[in-house]
């Protein structure tokens, strides 16, 4: 079944840019009353979402993010997103969205 994007989401004006490399790096905590984020990585990466996540490349409890692909995730306030490179260093960009 094709997935549709909820066009009611709007950017709050808050974003976090985190450099990642061979070590996992975390975003800032998601703000109060935020339940959706827009995520993009500048190079192929692996991400993990949680209260204190550590991203690990090529493991089944992490999400593979191809470079330049935008993805939306439903999150809880206080959670963070961690990223680690697949083959090259890059930046994780997390934009907080609201309805």
C-alpha distance (Angstrom), angle and dihedral (degrees) to the residues before:
residue distance angle dihedral
X1 . . .
X2 3.83 . .
X3 3.77 116.7 .
X4 3.78 119.4 -128.5
X5 3.78 126.8 -153.1
X6 3.78 116.9 -122.2
X7 3.81 101.7 -120.6
X8 3.80 91.1 -163.3
X9 3.81 90.9 77.2
X10 3.80 114.7 106.3
X11 3.80 130.0 -172.8
X12 3.81 112.4 -109.0
X13 3.80 92.9 -151.3
X14 3.82 91.0 -107.5
X15 3.80 120.1 116.7
X16 3.78 136.3 160.4
X17 3.81 123.7 -152.9
X18 3.80 115.4 -162.7
X19 3.81 125.9 -176.8
X20 3.80 113.7 -136.4
X21 3.79 132.0 -170.5
X22 3.80 134.7 151.3
X23 3.81 88.1 -34.3
X24 3.80 124.2 67.2
X25 3.81 114.4 -105.0
X26 3.82 126.3 -165.5
X27 3.78 132.9 -142.1
X28 3.77 121.9 -131.6
X29 3.79 115.5 -84.9
X30 3.80 115.3 -79.3
X31 3.81 109.8 -102.3
X32 3.80 125.3 -108.0
X33 3.82 114.2 -82.6
X34 3.83 92.8 19.0
X35 3.80 115.9 123.0
X36 3.82 102.9 161.1
X37 3.79 132.9 53.7
X38 3.80 135.8 -176.1
X39 3.81 112.5 -137.5
X40 3.80 131.2 -168.7
X41 3.81 131.7 164.7
X42 3.81 124.4 -153.4
X43 3.82 92.9 -143.0
X44 3.80 132.8 23.6
X45 3.81 106.5 -69.8
X46 3.78 147.0 160.2
X47 3.80 120.1 -122.9
X48 3.78 136.6 -168.7
X49 3.81 128.4 -167.6
X50 3.80 123.4 -149.8
X51 3.79 146.8 100.7
X52 3.82 93.3 -71.9
X53 3.81 104.9 1.3
X54 3.79 127.9 -178.7
X55 3.78 114.3 -161.3
X56 3.80 116.2 -139.9
X57 3.80 121.3 -169.6
X58 3.79 118.9 -114.3
X59 3.80 98.6 1.9
X60 3.78 124.7 133.8
X61 3.82 95.9 -122.4
X62 3.83 92.5 57.9
X63 3.80 128.1 76.3
X64 3.80 120.5 -123.4
X65 3.81 112.2 -133.3
X66 3.81 116.3 -166.8
X67 3.81 114.3 -145.4
X68 3.79 114.4 -84.2
X69 3.81 96.2 7.0
X70 3.80 113.8 132.1
X71 3.79 116.8 -142.4
X72 3.80 131.6 178.2
X73 3.80 121.5 -143.9
X74 3.79 132.3 -170.0
X75 3.82 106.9 -131.3
X76 3.79 141.4 168.1
X77 3.79 124.9 -114.8
X78 3.81 110.7 -93.1
X79 3.79 94.9 28.6
X80 3.81 120.2 122.7
X81 3.79 134.4 -152.4
X82 3.79 119.7 -132.5
X83 3.80 125.6 -162.7
X84 3.79 137.1 -169.5
X85 3.78 128.1 -176.6
X86 3.77 124.0 -102.0
X87 3.82 98.7 -160.1
X88 3.83 106.8 -23.9
X89 3.81 137.9 31.5
X90 3.78 116.4 -100.9
X91 3.78 148.1 146.8
X92 3.79 130.1 -83.4
X93 3.81 112.5 -146.8
X94 3.81 117.2 -161.5
X95 3.82 116.8 -174.4
X96 3.79 119.1 -171.3
X97 3.80 113.9 -131.6
X98 3.79 132.4 -163.6
X99 3.79 136.8 -171.3
